[in-house]
Each structure stands twice: as structure tokens, then as C-alpha cells.
Amino acid sequence: MQKLLDDIRTEMETLKGCVGRMEQRLDELQGKLAELSELLQAGSRTQTPEPLKPEEPVAPAPPIQPSVRPVEPQAEAPKPAEQPAEDGVAASSILGERIRPAADLRHALSLNDSFRFTRELFGGDGARMNRVLARLGEAGSFAEALSMFGQEVHVAEDNEAAADFVELLRKYFN
């Protein structure tokens, strides 16, 4: 038992020495920081912009003489006749194929929105938000997703983050 107490005392003395050295180092660093701050302030006060030097005159460039060639009319290539959309597919649906919606609800969020919703709607619990997003992504319609969101997340009706999240759901499902 006495050996254990001696070991603890030895370790305590070692720790006290370390703390003392850390305090000394902290004092040194704070002194250096104060010196650097003073130098920065002194430097910003003494620096003045250099006066602008007048420009030296430059010899004018020789005039440019345009070369003129007659333009020959070119025969226009025949444009292919516009074909009507097959099977009644409208141009907007073709555009919809090119601009694909996000693969899942998680990818529909911007990074800023992800952080914001995690903080304001899910109390900082990112894993919970990801689980809820996965469930909402499996919903068949906007109404179903909205109902699931209401069950999972309990926030005030005037919460701006909740309104933005509902708008995101509306865009995702429409």
C-alpha cells in the first residue's frame, strides 16, 4: 500500500512539473503574441500608400489597315425536317429526361440545408435525419411523406426550417 502511495506521489510531482512547464510556455507564447500584435498595429499605422508616378508617354502605334475580301454567298445546308414526337411524347418530358431529379432525398439537399435541418429540425442528430430522409424517400406521394414527416419531427408550425423542408419535399415529389 505504501509503494502505491509513493508511486502516486511521484506521478503527482511529475504532473505538477509538466503543468508548470506548460504554464511557462503559455506565458512565453502570450508574450510573443502581444509583440506580434504590437508590430502589426505599428506596421499598419506606418504604412502609407506610395504616391502614383506619372505615366511616361508612349509612342502611338501605327494605324491598322484592314484587309477587305469580298464575301461569297454560301449555300445553306438543307435543314432536316422536324419530326413530330413519337408516341405523343412532349418536348417537356424529353427535357425532364435530361434533367433528372435527385436519386434520393438525401441528394436533393444542399450541404448548407443538410447542416441547417440537422441542427434545427433534428436537434443535431445527423444519423436520425438520415434515417428520416431514407423513410421519406420511400414514400409514394407528397401527402404520405408529409404525414411521415409530421410523425417523425415535432416542431412549431411557424418554424422556417420546417417550412423549407416541406417545400423541399414538395419539389422532390412533384
PyMOL CGO cylinders between C-alpha atoms (Angstrom):
from pymol import cmd
from pymol.cgo import CYLINDER

trace = [
    CYLINDER, 0.00, 0.00, 0.00, 2.85, 2.37, 0.87, 0.3, 1, 1, 1, 1, 1, 1,
    CYLINDER, 2.85, 2.37, 0.87, 4.50, 1.67, -2.50, 0.3, 1, 1, 1, 1, 1, 1,
    CYLINDER, 4.50, 1.67, -2.50, 1.27, 2.59, -4.28, 0.3, 1, 1, 1, 1, 1, 1,
    CYLINDER, 1.27, 2.59, -4.28, 1.07, 5.87, -2.37, 0.3, 1, 1, 1, 1, 1, 1,
    CYLINDER, 1.07, 5.87, -2.37, 4.72, 6.63, -3.19, 0.3, 1, 1, 1, 1, 1, 1,
    CYLINDER, 4.72, 6.63, -3.19, 4.07, 5.94, -6.88, 0.3, 1, 1, 1, 1, 1, 1,
    CYLINDER, 4.07, 5.94, -6.88, 1.05, 8.25, -6.83, 0.3, 1, 1, 1, 1, 1, 1,
    CYLINDER, 1.05, 8.25, -6.83, 3.10, 11.00, -5.14, 0.3, 1, 1, 1, 1, 1, 1,
    CYLINDER, 3.10, 11.00, -5.14, 5.86, 10.58, -7.73, 0.3, 1, 1, 1, 1, 1, 1,
    CYLINDER, 5.86, 10.58, -7.73, 3.35, 10.83, -10.57, 0.3, 1, 1, 1, 1, 1, 1,
    CYLINDER, 3.35, 10.83, -10.57, 1.74, 13.88, -8.94, 0.3, 1, 1, 1, 1, 1, 1,
    CYLINDER, 1.74, 13.88, -8.94, 5.14, 15.59, -8.74, 0.3, 1, 1, 1, 1, 1, 1,
    CYLINDER, 5.14, 15.59, -8.74, 5.78, 14.73, -12.39, 0.3, 1, 1, 1, 1, 1, 1,
    CYLINDER, 5.78, 14.73, -12.39, 2.39, 16.14, -13.38, 0.3, 1, 1, 1, 1, 1, 1,
    CYLINDER, 2.39, 16.14, -13.38, 2.99, 19.30, -11.35, 0.3, 1, 1, 1, 1, 1, 1,
    CYLINDER, 2.99, 19.30, -11.35, 6.30, 19.76, -13.18, 0.3, 1, 1, 1, 1, 1, 1,
    CYLINDER, 6.30, 19.76, -13.18, 4.56, 19.30, -16.54, 0.3, 1, 1, 1, 1, 1, 1,
    CYLINDER, 4.56, 19.30, -16.54, 1.84, 21.79, -15.63, 0.3, 1, 1, 1, 1, 1, 1,
    CYLINDER, 1.84, 21.79, -15.63, 4.50, 24.28, -14.51, 0.3, 1, 1, 1, 1, 1, 1,
    CYLINDER, 4.50, 24.28, -14.51, 6.36, 23.93, -17.81, 0.3, 1, 1, 1, 1, 1, 1,
    CYLINDER, 6.36, 23.93, -17.81, 3.08, 24.31, -19.72, 0.3, 1, 1, 1, 1, 1, 1,
    CYLINDER, 3.08, 24.31, -19.72, 2.23, 27.49, -17.81, 0.3, 1, 1, 1, 1, 1, 1,
    CYLINDER, 2.23, 27.49, -17.81, 5.72, 28.85, -18.51, 0.3, 1, 1, 1, 1, 1, 1,
    CYLINDER, 5.72, 28.85, -18.51, 5.37, 28.03, -22.22, 0.3, 1, 1, 1, 1, 1, 1,
    CYLINDER, 5.37, 28.03, -22.22, 1.92, 29.63, -22.27, 0.3, 1, 1, 1, 1, 1, 1,
    CYLINDER, 1.92, 29.63, -22.27, 3.35, 32.82, -20.78, 0.3, 1, 1, 1, 1, 1, 1,
    CYLINDER, 3.35, 32.82, -20.78, 6.12, 32.83, -23.41, 0.3, 1, 1, 1, 1, 1, 1,
    CYLINDER, 6.12, 32.83, -23.41, 3.62, 32.36, -26.24, 0.3, 1, 1, 1, 1, 1, 1,
    CYLINDER, 3.62, 32.36, -26.24, 1.31, 35.07, -24.90, 0.3, 1, 1, 1, 1, 1, 1,
    CYLINDER, 1.31, 35.07, -24.90, 4.30, 37.44, -24.76, 0.3, 1, 1, 1, 1, 1, 1,
    CYLINDER, 4.30, 37.44, -24.76, 5.19, 36.65, -28.36, 0.3, 1, 1, 1, 1, 1, 1,
    CYLINDER, 5.19, 36.65, -28.36, 1.57, 37.11, -29.40, 0.3, 1, 1, 1, 1, 1, 1,
    CYLINDER, 1.57, 37.11, -29.40, 1.49, 40.53, -27.72, 0.3, 1, 1, 1, 1, 1, 1,
    CYLINDER, 1.49, 40.53, -27.72, 4.73, 41.51, -29.51, 0.3, 1, 1, 1, 1, 1, 1,
    CYLINDER, 4.73, 41.51, -29.51, 3.33, 40.40, -32.88, 0.3, 1, 1, 1, 1, 1, 1,
    CYLINDER, 3.33, 40.40, -32.88, 0.10, 42.29, -32.27, 0.3, 1, 1, 1, 1, 1, 1,
    CYLINDER, 0.10, 42.29, -32.27, 2.05, 45.45, -31.47, 0.3, 1, 1, 1, 1, 1, 1,
    CYLINDER, 2.05, 45.45, -31.47, 4.16, 45.00, -34.61, 0.3, 1, 1, 1, 1, 1, 1,
    CYLINDER, 4.16, 45.00, -34.61, 1.04, 44.53, -36.71, 0.3, 1, 1, 1, 1, 1, 1,
    CYLINDER, 1.04, 44.53, -36.71, -0.58, 47.63, -35.30, 0.3, 1, 1, 1, 1, 1, 1,
    CYLINDER, -0.58, 47.63, -35.30, 2.60, 49.67, -35.70, 0.3, 1, 1, 1, 1, 1, 1,
    CYLINDER, 2.60, 49.67, -35.70, 3.03, 48.39, -39.24, 0.3, 1, 1, 1, 1, 1, 1,
    CYLINDER, 3.03, 48.39, -39.24, -0.50, 49.29, -40.25, 0.3, 1, 1, 1, 1, 1, 1,
    CYLINDER, -0.50, 49.29, -40.25, -0.09, 52.81, -38.84, 0.3, 1, 1, 1, 1, 1, 1,
    CYLINDER, -0.09, 52.81, -38.84, 3.24, 53.48, -40.55, 0.3, 1, 1, 1, 1, 1, 1,
    CYLINDER, 3.24, 53.48, -40.55, 2.41, 52.08, -43.95, 0.3, 1, 1, 1, 1, 1, 1,
    CYLINDER, 2.41, 52.08, -43.95, 1.18, 54.69, -46.35, 0.3, 1, 1, 1, 1, 1, 1,
    CYLINDER, 1.18, 54.69, -46.35, 0.40, 54.08, -49.97, 0.3, 1, 1, 1, 1, 1, 1,
    CYLINDER, 0.40, 54.08, -49.97, 3.11, 55.03, -52.41, 0.3, 1, 1, 1, 1, 1, 1,
    CYLINDER, 3.11, 55.03, -52.41, 2.32, 58.11, -54.47, 0.3, 1, 1, 1, 1, 1, 1,
    CYLINDER, 2.32, 58.11, -54.47, 1.35, 57.37, -58.02, 0.3, 1, 1, 1, 1, 1, 1,
    CYLINDER, 1.35, 57.37, -58.02, 4.04, 58.06, -60.55, 0.3, 1, 1, 1, 1, 1, 1,
    CYLINDER, 4.04, 58.06, -60.55, 3.02, 59.91, -63.68, 0.3, 1, 1, 1, 1, 1, 1,
    CYLINDER, 3.02, 59.91, -63.68, 3.00, 57.66, -66.69, 0.3, 1, 1, 1, 1, 1, 1,
    CYLINDER, 3.00, 57.66, -66.69, 5.64, 58.15, -69.30, 0.3, 1, 1, 1, 1, 1, 1,
    CYLINDER, 5.64, 58.15, -69.30, 4.30, 58.95, -72.74, 0.3, 1, 1, 1, 1, 1, 1,
    CYLINDER, 4.30, 58.95, -72.74, 4.26, 56.03, -75.13, 0.3, 1, 1, 1, 1, 1, 1,
    CYLINDER, 4.26, 56.03, -75.13, 4.77, 56.33, -78.86, 0.3, 1, 1, 1, 1, 1, 1,
    CYLINDER, 4.77, 56.33, -78.86, 1.49, 55.88, -80.74, 0.3, 1, 1, 1, 1, 1, 1,
    CYLINDER, 1.49, 55.88, -80.74, 1.02, 52.59, -82.54, 0.3, 1, 1, 1, 1, 1, 1,
    CYLINDER, 1.02, 52.59, -82.54, 0.98, 52.64, -86.33, 0.3, 1, 1, 1, 1, 1, 1,
    CYLINDER, 0.98, 52.64, -86.33, -2.55, 52.66, -87.77, 0.3, 1, 1, 1, 1, 1, 1,
    CYLINDER, -2.55, 52.66, -87.77, -4.01, 49.29, -88.62, 0.3, 1, 1, 1, 1, 1, 1,
    CYLINDER, -4.01, 49.29, -88.62, -5.13, 48.85, -92.18, 0.3, 1, 1, 1, 1, 1, 1,
    CYLINDER, -5.13, 48.85, -92.18, -7.99, 46.43, -92.53, 0.3, 1, 1, 1, 1, 1, 1,
    CYLINDER, -7.99, 46.43, -92.53, -7.76, 43.83, -95.24, 0.3, 1, 1, 1, 1, 1, 1,
    CYLINDER, -7.76, 43.83, -95.24, -11.01, 43.58, -97.15, 0.3, 1, 1, 1, 1, 1, 1,
    CYLINDER, -11.01, 43.58, -97.15, -12.06, 40.48, -99.05, 0.3, 1, 1, 1, 1, 1, 1,
    CYLINDER, -12.06, 40.48, -99.05, -15.35, 40.12, -100.84, 0.3, 1, 1, 1, 1, 1, 1,
    CYLINDER, -15.35, 40.12, -100.84, -17.73, 37.75, -99.13, 0.3, 1, 1, 1, 1, 1, 1,
    CYLINDER, -17.73, 37.75, -99.13, -19.04, 34.94, -101.28, 0.3, 1, 1, 1, 1, 1, 1,
    CYLINDER, -19.04, 34.94, -101.28, -22.57, 33.80, -100.51, 0.3, 1, 1, 1, 1, 1, 1,
    CYLINDER, -22.57, 33.80, -100.51, -22.64, 30.23, -99.27, 0.3, 1, 1, 1, 1, 1, 1,
    CYLINDER, -22.64, 30.23, -99.27, -25.42, 27.86, -100.00, 0.3, 1, 1, 1, 1, 1, 1,
    CYLINDER, -25.42, 27.86, -100.00, -27.23, 26.90, -96.83, 0.3, 1, 1, 1, 1, 1, 1,
    CYLINDER, -27.23, 26.90, -96.83, -27.32, 23.24, -95.99, 0.3, 1, 1, 1, 1, 1, 1,
    CYLINDER, -27.32, 23.24, -95.99, -30.85, 21.89, -96.02, 0.3, 1, 1, 1, 1, 1, 1,
    CYLINDER, -30.85, 21.89, -96.02, -32.25, 21.61, -92.51, 0.3, 1, 1, 1, 1, 1, 1,
    CYLINDER, -32.25, 21.61, -92.51, -33.68, 18.25, -91.56, 0.3, 1, 1, 1, 1, 1, 1,
    CYLINDER, -33.68, 18.25, -91.56, -37.42, 18.37, -91.30, 0.3, 1, 1, 1, 1, 1, 1,
    CYLINDER, -37.42, 18.37, -91.30, -38.61, 18.41, -87.73, 0.3, 1, 1, 1, 1, 1, 1,
    CYLINDER, -38.61, 18.41, -87.73, -40.17, 15.11, -86.91, 0.3, 1, 1, 1, 1, 1, 1,
    CYLINDER, -40.17, 15.11, -86.91, -43.17, 15.04, -84.61, 0.3, 1, 1, 1, 1, 1, 1,
    CYLINDER, -43.17, 15.04, -84.61, -42.58, 13.46, -81.22, 0.3, 1, 1, 1, 1, 1, 1,
    CYLINDER, -42.58, 13.46, -81.22, -43.06, 9.72, -81.29, 0.3, 1, 1, 1, 1, 1, 1,
    CYLINDER, -43.06, 9.72, -81.29, -45.82, 8.11, -79.24, 0.3, 1, 1, 1, 1, 1, 1,
    CYLINDER, -45.82, 8.11, -79.24, -47.10, 11.53, -78.18, 0.3, 1, 1, 1, 1, 1, 1,
    CYLINDER, -47.10, 11.53, -78.18, -44.02, 12.29, -76.04, 0.3, 1, 1, 1, 1, 1, 1,
    CYLINDER, -44.02, 12.29, -76.04, -43.99, 16.02, -75.38, 0.3, 1, 1, 1, 1, 1, 1,
    CYLINDER, -43.99, 16.02, -75.38, -40.85, 18.13, -75.51, 0.3, 1, 1, 1, 1, 1, 1,
    CYLINDER, -40.85, 18.13, -75.51, -41.16, 18.85, -71.80, 0.3, 1, 1, 1, 1, 1, 1,
    CYLINDER, -41.16, 18.85, -71.80, -40.91, 15.16, -70.96, 0.3, 1, 1, 1, 1, 1, 1,
    CYLINDER, -40.91, 15.16, -70.96, -37.76, 14.92, -73.05, 0.3, 1, 1, 1, 1, 1, 1,
    CYLINDER, -37.76, 14.92, -73.05, -36.37, 17.83, -71.10, 0.3, 1, 1, 1, 1, 1, 1,
    CYLINDER, -36.37, 17.83, -71.10, -37.39, 16.02, -67.92, 0.3, 1, 1, 1, 1, 1, 1,
    CYLINDER, -37.39, 16.02, -67.92, -35.35, 13.03, -69.03, 0.3, 1, 1, 1, 1, 1, 1,
    CYLINDER, -35.35, 13.03, -69.03, -32.27, 15.18, -69.47, 0.3, 1, 1, 1, 1, 1, 1,
    CYLINDER, -32.27, 15.18, -69.47, -32.70, 16.99, -66.15, 0.3, 1, 1, 1, 1, 1, 1,
    CYLINDER, -32.70, 16.99, -66.15, -33.07, 14.10, -63.81, 0.3, 1, 1, 1, 1, 1, 1,
    CYLINDER, -33.07, 14.10, -63.81, -34.32, 14.62, -60.27, 0.3, 1, 1, 1, 1, 1, 1,
    CYLINDER, -34.32, 14.62, -60.27, -32.09, 13.66, -57.38, 0.3, 1, 1, 1, 1, 1, 1,
    CYLINDER, -32.09, 13.66, -57.38, -31.56, 9.93, -56.94, 0.3, 1, 1, 1, 1, 1, 1,
    CYLINDER, -31.56, 9.93, -56.94, -32.82, 10.11, -53.37, 0.3, 1, 1, 1, 1, 1, 1,
    CYLINDER, -32.82, 10.11, -53.37, -33.99, 12.73, -50.94, 0.3, 1, 1, 1, 1, 1, 1,
    CYLINDER, -33.99, 12.73, -50.94, -30.57, 12.94, -49.28, 0.3, 1, 1, 1, 1, 1, 1,
    CYLINDER, -30.57, 12.94, -49.28, -29.02, 14.11, -52.56, 0.3, 1, 1, 1, 1, 1, 1,
    CYLINDER, -29.02, 14.11, -52.56, -31.73, 16.73, -53.02, 0.3, 1, 1, 1, 1, 1, 1,
    CYLINDER, -31.73, 16.73, -53.02, -30.34, 18.67, -50.04, 0.3, 1, 1, 1, 1, 1, 1,
    CYLINDER, -30.34, 18.67, -50.04, -27.58, 21.21, -50.40, 0.3, 1, 1, 1, 1, 1, 1,
    CYLINDER, -27.58, 21.21, -50.40, -24.76, 20.97, -47.89, 0.3, 1, 1, 1, 1, 1, 1,
    CYLINDER, -24.76, 20.97, -47.89, -25.95, 24.11, -46.11, 0.3, 1, 1, 1, 1, 1, 1,
    CYLINDER, -25.95, 24.11, -46.11, -29.53, 22.81, -45.92, 0.3, 1, 1, 1, 1, 1, 1,
    CYLINDER, -29.53, 22.81, -45.92, -28.28, 19.49, -44.60, 0.3, 1, 1, 1, 1, 1, 1,
    CYLINDER, -28.28, 19.49, -44.60, -26.45, 21.19, -41.74, 0.3, 1, 1, 1, 1, 1, 1,
    CYLINDER, -26.45, 21.19, -41.74, -29.35, 23.54, -41.09, 0.3, 1, 1, 1, 1, 1, 1,
    CYLINDER, -29.35, 23.54, -41.09, -32.01, 20.83, -41.00, 0.3, 1, 1, 1, 1, 1, 1,
    CYLINDER, -32.01, 20.83, -41.00, -29.81, 18.60, -38.84, 0.3, 1, 1, 1, 1, 1, 1,
    CYLINDER, -29.81, 18.60, -38.84, -29.37, 21.42, -36.35, 0.3, 1, 1, 1, 1, 1, 1,
    CYLINDER, -29.37, 21.42, -36.35, -32.85, 22.95, -36.34, 0.3, 1, 1, 1, 1, 1, 1,
    CYLINDER, -32.85, 22.95, -36.34, -35.18, 20.01, -37.01, 0.3, 1, 1, 1, 1, 1, 1,
    CYLINDER, -35.18, 20.01, -37.01, -33.30, 17.01, -35.66, 0.3, 1, 1, 1, 1, 1, 1,
    CYLINDER, -33.30, 17.01, -35.66, -31.52, 18.54, -32.67, 0.3, 1, 1, 1, 1, 1, 1,
    CYLINDER, -31.52, 18.54, -32.67, -28.07, 17.99, -34.17, 0.3, 1, 1, 1, 1, 1, 1,
    CYLINDER, -28.07, 17.99, -34.17, -28.62, 14.24, -34.70, 0.3, 1, 1, 1, 1, 1, 1,
    CYLINDER, -28.62, 14.24, -34.70, -27.39, 13.63, -38.25, 0.3, 1, 1, 1, 1, 1, 1,
    CYLINDER, -27.39, 13.63, -38.25, -27.99, 9.87, -38.09, 0.3, 1, 1, 1, 1, 1, 1,
    CYLINDER, -27.99, 9.87, -38.09, -31.63, 10.45, -37.17, 0.3, 1, 1, 1, 1, 1, 1,
    CYLINDER, -31.63, 10.45, -37.17, -32.02, 12.89, -40.06, 0.3, 1, 1, 1, 1, 1, 1,
    CYLINDER, -32.02, 12.89, -40.06, -30.54, 10.34, -42.48, 0.3, 1, 1, 1, 1, 1, 1,
    CYLINDER, -30.54, 10.34, -42.48, -32.97, 7.66, -41.22, 0.3, 1, 1, 1, 1, 1, 1,
    CYLINDER, -32.97, 7.66, -41.22, -35.93, 10.01, -41.62, 0.3, 1, 1, 1, 1, 1, 1,
    CYLINDER, -35.93, 10.01, -41.62, -34.77, 11.04, -45.10, 0.3, 1, 1, 1, 1, 1, 1,
    CYLINDER, -34.77, 11.04, -45.10, -34.50, 7.39, -46.12, 0.3, 1, 1, 1, 1, 1, 1,
    CYLINDER, -34.50, 7.39, -46.12, -38.05, 6.71, -44.89, 0.3, 1, 1, 1, 1, 1, 1,
    CYLINDER, -38.05, 6.71, -44.89, -39.40, 9.84, -46.57, 0.3, 1, 1, 1, 1, 1, 1,
    CYLINDER, -39.40, 9.84, -46.57, -37.70, 8.87, -49.82, 0.3, 1, 1, 1, 1, 1, 1,
    CYLINDER, -37.70, 8.87, -49.82, -39.62, 5.58, -49.80, 0.3, 1, 1, 1, 1, 1, 1,
    CYLINDER, -39.62, 5.58, -49.80, -42.97, 7.38, -49.53, 0.3, 1, 1, 1, 1, 1, 1,
    CYLINDER, -42.97, 7.38, -49.53, -45.23, 7.03, -52.54, 0.3, 1, 1, 1, 1, 1, 1,
    CYLINDER, -45.23, 7.03, -52.54, -46.53, 10.59, -52.59, 0.3, 1, 1, 1, 1, 1, 1,
    CYLINDER, -46.53, 10.59, -52.59, -46.05, 14.05, -51.19, 0.3, 1, 1, 1, 1, 1, 1,
    CYLINDER, -46.05, 14.05, -51.19, -49.03, 13.64, -48.85, 0.3, 1, 1, 1, 1, 1, 1,
    CYLINDER, -49.03, 13.64, -48.85, -47.65, 10.39, -47.45, 0.3, 1, 1, 1, 1, 1, 1,
    CYLINDER, -47.65, 10.39, -47.45, -44.19, 11.94, -46.99, 0.3, 1, 1, 1, 1, 1, 1,
    CYLINDER, -44.19, 11.94, -46.99, -45.71, 14.98, -45.29, 0.3, 1, 1, 1, 1, 1, 1,
    CYLINDER, -45.71, 14.98, -45.29, -47.62, 12.73, -42.89, 0.3, 1, 1, 1, 1, 1, 1,
    CYLINDER, -47.62, 12.73, -42.89, -44.45, 10.75, -42.08, 0.3, 1, 1, 1, 1, 1, 1,
    CYLINDER, -44.45, 10.75, -42.08, -42.52, 13.99, -41.56, 0.3, 1, 1, 1, 1, 1, 1,
    CYLINDER, -42.52, 13.99, -41.56, -45.16, 15.23, -39.12, 0.3, 1, 1, 1, 1, 1, 1,
    CYLINDER, -45.16, 15.23, -39.12, -44.91, 11.98, -37.14, 0.3, 1, 1, 1, 1, 1, 1,
    CYLINDER, -44.91, 11.98, -37.14, -41.11, 11.97, -37.03, 0.3, 1, 1, 1, 1, 1, 1,
    CYLINDER, -41.11, 11.97, -37.03, -40.34, 15.64, -36.47, 0.3, 1, 1, 1, 1, 1, 1,
    CYLINDER, -40.34, 15.64, -36.47, -42.18, 17.70, -33.89, 0.3, 1, 1, 1, 1, 1, 1,
    CYLINDER, -42.18, 17.70, -33.89, -41.57, 21.42, -34.44, 0.3, 1, 1, 1, 1, 1, 1,
    CYLINDER, -41.57, 21.42, -34.44, -43.62, 24.58, -34.19, 0.3, 1, 1, 1, 1, 1, 1,
    CYLINDER, -43.62, 24.58, -34.19, -45.76, 25.41, -37.21, 0.3, 1, 1, 1, 1, 1, 1,
    CYLINDER, -45.76, 25.41, -37.21, -44.04, 28.75, -37.71, 0.3, 1, 1, 1, 1, 1, 1,
    CYLINDER, -44.04, 28.75, -37.71, -40.58, 27.14, -37.85, 0.3, 1, 1, 1, 1, 1, 1,
    CYLINDER, -40.58, 27.14, -37.85, -38.91, 28.45, -41.01, 0.3, 1, 1, 1, 1, 1, 1,
    CYLINDER, -38.91, 28.45, -41.01, -36.65, 25.41, -41.35, 0.3, 1, 1, 1, 1, 1, 1,
    CYLINDER, -36.65, 25.41, -41.35, -39.69, 23.11, -41.25, 0.3, 1, 1, 1, 1, 1, 1,
    CYLINDER, -39.69, 23.11, -41.25, -41.41, 25.19, -43.94, 0.3, 1, 1, 1, 1, 1, 1,
    CYLINDER, -41.41, 25.19, -43.94, -38.29, 24.99, -46.11, 0.3, 1, 1, 1, 1, 1, 1,
    CYLINDER, -38.29, 24.99, -46.11, -38.10, 21.22, -45.55, 0.3, 1, 1, 1, 1, 1, 1,
    CYLINDER, -38.10, 21.22, -45.55, -41.75, 20.80, -46.57, 0.3, 1, 1, 1, 1, 1, 1,
    CYLINDER, -41.75, 20.80, -46.57, -41.06, 22.87, -49.71, 0.3, 1, 1, 1, 1, 1, 1,
    CYLINDER, -41.06, 22.87, -49.71, -38.12, 20.58, -50.49, 0.3, 1, 1, 1, 1, 1, 1,
    CYLINDER, -38.12, 20.58, -50.49, -40.43, 17.56, -50.11, 0.3, 1, 1, 1, 1, 1, 1,
    CYLINDER, -40.43, 17.56, -50.11, -42.98, 19.20, -52.42, 0.3, 1, 1, 1, 1, 1, 1,
    CYLINDER, -42.98, 19.20, -52.42, -40.34, 19.74, -55.12, 0.3, 1, 1, 1, 1, 1, 1,
    CYLINDER, -40.34, 19.74, -55.12, -38.99, 16.22, -54.69, 0.3, 1, 1, 1, 1, 1, 1,
    CYLINDER, -38.99, 16.22, -54.69, -42.36, 14.51, -55.09, 0.3, 1, 1, 1, 1, 1, 1,
    CYLINDER, -42.36, 14.51, -55.09, -43.75, 16.76, -57.86, 0.3, 1, 1, 1, 1, 1, 1,
]
cmd.load_cgo(trace, "trace")
